[in-house]
Amino acid sequence: MYSNYNFKGLSLSEEQSNCLELFSNMDYNETLGIQAGAGASKTFTSTAIASLVMPNCRGLYLAYNSAIVEEVKKQFPRYVDVTTTHGIAYKYVGKHYKDRLVGRLTIKVYLKVAKPVNAQGLITPQAFAASVMKTINTYCLSQDMSISEKHVILPKSNDRKEDATAFLSEKVSIAANELWKELINPNGTLPITHDVYLKLFVLKMAQNKLSLPYEYVMLDEAQDTAPIAQQLMHLLLNSKKVAVGDKFQSIYEWRGADNAMAHLNFSKEGQLTTCYRFGQSIADLANNVLNHHLNAGVAFKGNPNKESQIITETIHSKATPNRLVLCRTNAMLFSEMMKSLKRGEKPYLLKDPNALFTTLKGIEQLKAGRTPTESAELTNFSSWAELKEHANSQIGSDYLPLIKAIDEYGISSLTKSVESVTNQVKGQADIVLSTAHASKGAEANHVVLASDFDYYMNGCDVEDSEVNLLYVALTRAKETLDVAQCSALKRLMANKAQPKIVNNINAEQVMPQTTKRNPALERLNLLLS
């Protein structure tokens, strides 16, 4: 039916036409799943469904973040509401709490209002507070109606006995329920997070106190949605539904996201395998990474009308202008930022700098011998010396670039640098810096992978999430992809083609290799990403 259609001046491909056909033949309350590779026209296909299959029907498109909302809103018809899950929740519930979204509920703030708890010396007050706040976060992202001990997250301990764990879990659960009552109190004063009003919104829908007037709903980036977003999809009754995603771009499992592509009950399934963002060389590398590490059996195709180049060697100090440098961790991001400023460049941070400020504040407290009340993640360390010791271990070497930057420049200088970069206008920047996690949905003509990707791809068993993260990073590129600092990728490319040599920055030494991994400690490292 749609095989001969033109949309926005382009002929629909066979795969795109098939997706429209599948959606057209669906009944209400059914869900279409579309597995789409990186840059494989998922937004184009979604807008085609809205315009050609459901003209003049009120629809809801749930984008991954606000940046994507601004980018794709103008591509959809006016009768489609383009927003995020938090955006739609704010419209109905969050607006009533807007005055409490200004501040931030830190450990320090919580301890001022919380009832004293006798933890029998098993845990510090700061660590207890961090556990309570993490428990609230876990609950908010879940599909559960109330907080219980299954949501409790305690600090790691090798010698805590089972009865002590049970005791602490009960205490934290009780404290979390008390805090939750204060957070949702309309007359309360404590700062709340955006996840709090999202949870309230979904709870109201689950209790039939709220309904939405949409004939169809589209969920973007379905492979990285929190369970609560999947619950929202189920609660949107009498609507046709589409979930679009790439299971290989699932990179937020460590912070509670879930791959909805594996859990939503699809009535029909389509696919988009031609990646129009880049040429065949980058598509081949993406296939190689996924098939080598995950035995994925994928065969993504590149844009037949585009040629992309992969750079494997760098020989000069002159940097490629307007490049996007992707780092695996915030620690490397600090290092790349300071090197860029030292070269006299104007860097722009793609990610929200608040996480960087929080990390610096937490380390400042550690150096002063205090518990890092501003950073829940750093409460796992009791001192600056302990953090440095961890950074000098094989499993903690993700922290080394940050430790090196702090030793070389000092926290005050780093903080001022982040502030100056925050005020930089993206269009006037010489270089854009980001973590791979924050780059989701982004693309650039020239992409450089920092050296911290190499650590997790060399000499060790690689977790699926790390392979996915590398795949996300390398598929941000449109014209050139610089992998000169990633020897693991270069080995995968061996015997494929002669390397391309360009003017760029000399690669730094890569992270040390390891042969044995500790997933528990690696999860801690990921919290800085």
C-alpha positions in Angstrom: 0.0 0.0 0.0 2.8 2.5 0.9 5.5 1.0 -1.4 5.2 3.8 -4.0 4.8 6.7 -1.6 7.0 9.8 -1.5 7.3 11.6 1.8 9.1 14.9 2.2 10.5 14.5 -1.3 11.9 11.0 -0.7 10.8 7.6 -1.8 10.0 5.3 1.1 12.3 2.3 1.3 10.9 -1.2 1.4 11.6 -1.4 5.2 10.0 2.0 5.8 6.9 1.1 3.8 6.6 -2.2 5.6 6.6 -0.4 9.0 3.8 1.9 7.8 1.8 -1.1 6.5 2.2 -3.0 9.8 1.0 0.0 11.8 -1.9 0.6 9.4 -3.2 -2.9 9.9 -3.0 -2.8 13.7 -5.9 -2.6 16.1 -6.1 -0.2 19.0 -4.2 -1.4 22.1 -1.8 -3.3 19.9 1.9 -2.4 19.8 4.3 -2.3 16.8 8.0 -2.8 17.6 10.6 -1.3 15.2 14.2 -2.4 15.6 16.2 0.5 14.1 20.0 0.7 13.7 21.9 3.9 14.5 20.9 6.7 12.1 18.5 4.4 10.3 15.7 6.9 9.7 13.6 6.1 12.8 12.4 9.7 13.2 11.6 9.9 9.5 9.7 6.7 9.6 7.8 7.8 12.7 6.8 11.1 11.1 5.7 9.2 8.0 3.4 7.1 10.2 1.9 10.2 11.8 1.4 12.0 8.5 0.4 9.2 6.1 -1.2 6.6 8.3 -2.8 8.7 11.0 -3.4 12.1 9.4 -5.2 14.6 11.7 -5.3 12.1 14.5 -4.0 13.3 17.9 -0.8 11.6 18.7 1.9 11.6 21.4 5.6 11.1 20.6 7.8 10.4 23.7 11.4 11.4 22.9 14.4 10.4 25.0 15.4 13.9 26.2 14.5 17.6 25.8 17.3 18.1 23.2 15.7 15.5 20.9 12.3 17.1 21.5 13.5 20.4 20.2 15.2 18.7 17.2 12.3 16.6 16.1 9.3 18.7 17.1 9.4 20.7 13.9 9.4 17.5 11.9 6.0 16.3 13.2 2.5 17.5 12.2 1.0 20.1 14.5 -1.6 17.5 15.9 1.3 15.4 17.4 2.5 16.4 20.9 6.3 15.9 21.0 7.6 15.7 24.6 9.4 13.4 27.1 7.9 11.2 29.7 8.8 13.8 32.2 7.4 16.5 30.0 3.9 14.9 29.8 4.1 14.2 33.5 4.9 17.8 34.2 2.0 19.0 32.2 -0.5 17.1 34.4 1.3 16.8 37.7 4.7 18.3 37.9 3.6 21.9 37.4 2.0 21.8 40.8 5.5 21.2 42.3 7.5 23.6 40.1 8.7 25.7 43.1 10.3 22.6 44.6 12.3 21.7 41.5 14.7 24.6 42.0 16.7 23.2 44.8 18.4 19.8 45.1 17.8 17.2 47.9 21.3 16.4 49.0 22.5 14.2 51.8 23.2 17.3 53.8 19.6 18.6 53.3 18.1 15.3 54.1 20.0 14.8 57.4 18.7 18.1 58.6 15.1 17.0 58.5 15.3 13.2 58.9 14.6 11.5 62.2 17.7 10.1 63.9 18.1 6.4 63.1 20.0 3.9 65.3 21.9 1.9 62.8 23.9 0.1 65.5 27.2 1.3 64.1 26.7 -0.7 60.9 26.6 2.4 58.6 27.4 6.1 58.9 24.5 8.6 58.9 25.8 9.9 55.5 25.8 6.4 54.0 22.4 5.7 55.5 21.0 8.9 53.9 22.5 8.0 50.6 20.8 4.6 50.7 17.5 6.2 51.5 17.8 8.6 48.6 18.9 5.8 46.2 16.0 3.7 47.4 13.6 6.6 46.5 15.2 6.8 43.1 14.8 3.1 42.5 11.2 3.1 43.5 10.4 6.1 41.3 11.7 4.3 38.2 9.9 1.0 39.0 6.4 -0.1 38.2 5.6 -0.8 41.8 2.8 1.1 43.7 4.6 1.4 47.0 8.1 1.3 48.5 9.4 -1.9 50.0 12.7 -3.5 50.9 13.2 -4.8 47.4 13.9 -1.2 46.4 16.6 -0.7 49.0 20.2 -0.2 47.9 22.9 -0.5 50.6 26.6 0.3 50.3 28.7 -2.6 49.2 30.3 -4.6 52.1 32.3 -7.7 52.0 31.9 -8.6 55.7 28.3 -7.5 56.5 26.3 -10.5 57.8 22.9 -11.5 56.5 21.0 -10.4 59.6 22.7 -7.0 59.6 21.7 -6.6 55.9 18.1 -7.5 56.8 18.2 -5.0 59.7 19.5 -2.2 57.6 17.2 -2.9 54.7 14.2 -2.6 57.0 15.4 0.6 58.5 16.2 2.2 55.1 12.8 1.1 53.8 11.0 2.7 56.7 13.0 5.9 56.3 12.4 6.0 52.6 8.6 5.7 53.1 8.7 8.6 55.5 10.7 10.7 53.1 8.3 9.8 50.2 5.4 11.1 52.2 7.2 14.4 52.7 8.2 14.6 49.0 4.7 14.2 47.7 3.1 16.4 50.3 1.6 19.3 48.3 2.4 21.6 51.2 5.9 20.2 51.7 9.1 22.2 51.3 11.7 19.6 50.5 13.2 19.8 47.0 12.0 17.0 44.7 13.5 15.4 41.6 11.7 15.2 38.2 11.3 11.4 38.8 9.1 12.1 41.8 6.4 13.9 39.8 6.7 11.3 37.0 6.0 8.6 39.6 3.0 10.5 40.9 1.7 11.0 37.4 1.9 7.3 36.5 0.4 6.3 39.9 -2.6 8.6 39.1 -3.0 6.8 35.8 -2.8 3.4 37.4 -5.5 4.4 39.9 -7.7 5.6 37.0 -7.6 9.2 38.3 -6.1 10.4 35.0 -6.4 9.6 31.3 -4.7 11.0 28.2 -6.6 11.9 24.9 -4.3 10.2 22.3 -5.2 7.9 19.5 -1.6 6.7 19.1 1.6 6.9 21.1 5.2 6.5 19.9 8.0 5.7 22.3 11.5 6.6 21.0 14.7 5.0 22.3 12.7 2.1 23.7 15.8 0.1 24.5 16.7 2.5 27.3 13.5 3.3 29.0 12.8 3.0 32.7 10.2 0.4 33.8 7.9 3.2 34.7 7.9 4.4 31.0 6.9 0.9 29.9 4.1 1.0 32.5 3.0 4.3 31.0 2.7 2.7 27.6 0.5 -0.1 29.0 -1.7 2.4 30.8 -2.4 4.4 27.6 -5.6 2.5 26.8 -7.4 2.7 23.5 -4.3 3.8 21.7 -2.2 2.3 18.9 1.4 2.1 20.1 4.8 2.1 18.5 8.1 1.4 20.3 11.2 2.3 18.2 14.7 1.4 19.4 17.9 -0.4 18.9 18.6 -3.1 21.5 22.4 -2.6 20.9 22.1 1.0 22.1 20.9 -0.1 25.6 23.5 1.7 27.8 21.6 2.8 30.9 20.8 -0.5 32.6 23.3 0.5 35.4 21.0 3.4 36.4 17.7 1.6 36.3 16.8 1.7 32.6 15.4 -1.4 30.9 15.3 -2.7 27.3 11.6 -2.3 26.5 12.3 -3.9 23.1 12.7 -7.2 25.0 9.8 -6.8 27.3 6.9 -5.0 25.5 4.4 -7.4 24.0 4.6 -6.6 20.3 1.7 -7.5 18.1 3.8 -6.8 15.0 7.5 -6.1 14.3 9.4 -4.2 11.7 13.1 -3.2 11.2 15.2 -0.4 9.8 18.7 -1.6 8.9 20.1 1.1 6.5 22.0 3.7 8.5 21.7 6.9 6.5 23.9 8.9 8.9 27.2 7.4 7.6 28.8 5.4 4.8 29.5 1.7 4.6 32.9 1.8 6.3 31.4 2.9 9.7 28.5 0.4 9.2 31.1 -2.4 8.7 32.9 -1.4 11.9 29.7 -1.3 13.8 28.8 -4.8 12.5 32.2 -6.0 13.3 32.1 -4.8 16.9 28.6 -6.3 17.6 29.2 -9.6 15.8 32.7 -10.1 17.3 31.8 -9.3 21.0 28.1 -10.2 21.1 27.7 -12.7 18.2 24.8 -10.5 17.2 24.5 -11.6 13.6 23.8 -8.1 12.4 24.4 -6.7 8.9 23.7 -2.9 9.1 24.1 -1.2 5.7 25.6 2.3 5.3 24.2 5.2 3.3 25.0 4.2 -0.4 25.3 7.9 -1.3 27.8 8.8 1.5 31.4 8.0 2.0 32.8 7.9 5.5 36.5 7.5 6.6 37.9 5.8 9.7 41.1 7.3 11.0 43.5 4.9 12.6 46.7 7.0 12.9 47.4 10.6 13.9 50.7 12.3 13.1 50.4 16.1 13.7 49.4 18.3 16.5 46.9 20.4 14.5 43.4 19.4 15.6 40.6 18.6 13.2 38.2 21.6 13.6 34.6 21.2 14.8 35.1 17.7 16.1 33.1 15.8 18.7 35.4 14.1 21.3 33.6 11.3 23.1 34.8 10.0 26.4 33.7 6.9 28.3 33.8 8.6 31.7 33.5 12.0 33.3 37.1 11.5 34.5 38.4 11.5 31.0 36.1 14.4 30.1 37.8 16.6 32.7 41.2 15.6 31.2 40.1 16.4 27.6 38.5 19.7 28.7 41.7 20.9 30.4 43.9 19.8 27.4 41.6 21.7 25.1 41.8 24.9 27.1 45.5 24.5 27.3 45.7 24.4 23.5 43.8 27.7 23.4 40.6 26.2 22.1 37.0 27.1 22.9 35.4 23.8 24.1 31.7 23.2 24.5 30.2 20.6 26.9 27.4 18.6 25.3 26.3 17.2 28.7 24.8 18.9 31.7 27.7 20.2 33.8 25.9 19.7 37.1 27.3 16.2 37.4 30.8 17.6 37.0 30.3 20.2 39.6 28.9 17.6 42.0 31.9 15.3 41.4 34.3 18.2 42.1 32.4 19.2 45.2 32.5 15.6 46.5 36.2 15.3 46.0 36.8 18.6 47.6 35.0 17.3 50.7 37.0 14.1 50.6 40.3 16.0 50.5 39.1 18.0 53.5 38.5 14.8 55.4 34.7 15.0 55.3 32.0 12.7 53.9 31.0 13.8 50.4 27.5 14.9 51.2 27.0 16.5 47.7 27.7 13.3 45.8 25.9 10.1 46.7 28.3 8.1 44.5 31.5 9.2 46.3 30.1 8.1 49.7 31.6 4.8 48.9 35.0 6.3 49.7 36.0 7.4 53.2 39.0 9.6 52.2 40.9 11.1 49.3 43.7 8.6 49.9 41.2 5.7 49.5 39.9 7.1 46.2 43.5 7.5 44.9 44.3 4.0 46.0 41.3 2.7 44.1 42.3 4.8 41.0 45.7 3.2 41.0 44.3 -0.3 41.0 43.5 -2.1 37.7 39.8 -2.0 38.2 39.7 1.6 39.3 41.9 3.2 36.7 38.9 5.0 35.1 39.5 7.6 37.8 43.2 8.2 36.8 42.5 11.0 34.4 40.5 12.9 37.0 43.1 12.3 39.7 45.8 13.5 37.4 43.8 16.6 36.4 43.1 17.5 40.1 46.8 17.0 41.0 47.9 19.1 38.0 45.3 21.9 38.1 43.6 21.8 41.4 39.9 21.7 42.2 39.4 25.4 42.1 40.9 25.8 38.7 38.9 22.8 37.4 35.7 24.3 38.7 36.4 27.7 37.1 37.2 25.9 33.8 33.9 24.1 33.9 32.1 27.4 34.6 33.8 29.0 31.6 33.0 26.1 29.3 29.4 26.2 30.5 29.0 29.7 29.1 30.4 28.7 25.7 28.1 28.9 22.7 28.0 25.6 20.8 28.0 27.2 17.4 31.2 29.2 18.3 33.1 26.3 19.8 36.2 24.8 18.3 35.5 21.4 19.9 32.5 19.6 21.5 33.2 17.3 24.5 30.8 14.7 25.8 30.6 11.3 27.5 29.3 8.6 25.2 26.3 8.3 27.5 25.4 11.9 27.0 25.9 11.7 23.2 22.8 9.6 22.6 20.8 11.1 19.8 23.7 13.4 18.8 25.7 13.2 15.6 28.7 15.1 14.2 30.7 15.2 11.0 34.0 14.4 12.8 34.1 12.2 15.9 37.1 11.2 18.0 37.0 8.4 20.5 39.1 9.1 23.7 41.5 6.6 25.0 39.4 5.4 28.0 37.3 3.2 25.6 40.3 1.1 25.0 40.7 -0.1 28.6 37.4 -2.0 28.6 38.0 -3.5 25.2 41.6 -4.8 25.8 42.5 -8.1 27.5 39.3 -8.8 29.4 35.9 -10.3 29.0 33.7 -7.4 27.9 30.2 -6.9 29.3 27.4 -6.3 26.8 26.8 -2.8 28.1 30.4 -1.8 27.3 30.1 -3.1 23.7 26.8 -1.2 23.4 28.4 2.0 24.6 31.3 1.7 22.1 28.7 1.0 19.3 26.8 4.1 20.3 30.0 6.2 20.3 31.3 5.2 17.0 27.9 5.5 15.3 27.7 9.3 16.1 30.1 10.0 13.2 28.9 11.1 9.8 32.1 11.8 7.8 35.2 10.8 9.8 35.7 8.6 12.8 39.0 8.8 14.6 39.8 5.6 16.5 43.6 6.2 16.7 43.5 6.0 20.5 41.6 2.7 20.6 43.9 -0.2 19.6 41.1 -2.8 20.3 39.1 -1.3 17.4 42.2 -1.1 15.2 42.8 -4.8 15.7 39.2 -5.6 14.6 39.9 -3.6 11.5 43.2 -5.4 10.8 43.6 -6.6 7.2 40.5 -4.6 6.1 42.1 -1.5 4.6 45.1 0.8 4.8 44.9 3.3 7.6 43.9 6.9 6.8 46.5 9.5 8.2 45.3 13.0 8.9 46.3 16.1 10.9 45.1 15.5 14.5 46.2 15.3 18.1 48.8 12.8 19.2 47.2 9.9 21.0 47.9 9.5 24.7 48.8 6.2 26.3 45.8 4.0 26.8 44.6 2.6 30.1 46.4 -0.4 31.6 45.1 -3.8 30.7 43.4 -6.2 33.0 42.7 -9.9 32.8 40.1 -10.2 35.6 37.1 -8.0 36.1 35.0 -7.3 39.2 31.5 -6.3 38.1 30.6 -4.9 41.5 33.5 -2.4 41.4 32.9 -1.6 37.8 29.4 -0.6 38.6 30.8 2.0 41.0 33.1 3.2 38.2 30.1 3.6 35.8 28.4 5.9 38.3 30.9 8.6 37.2 29.7 8.3 33.6 
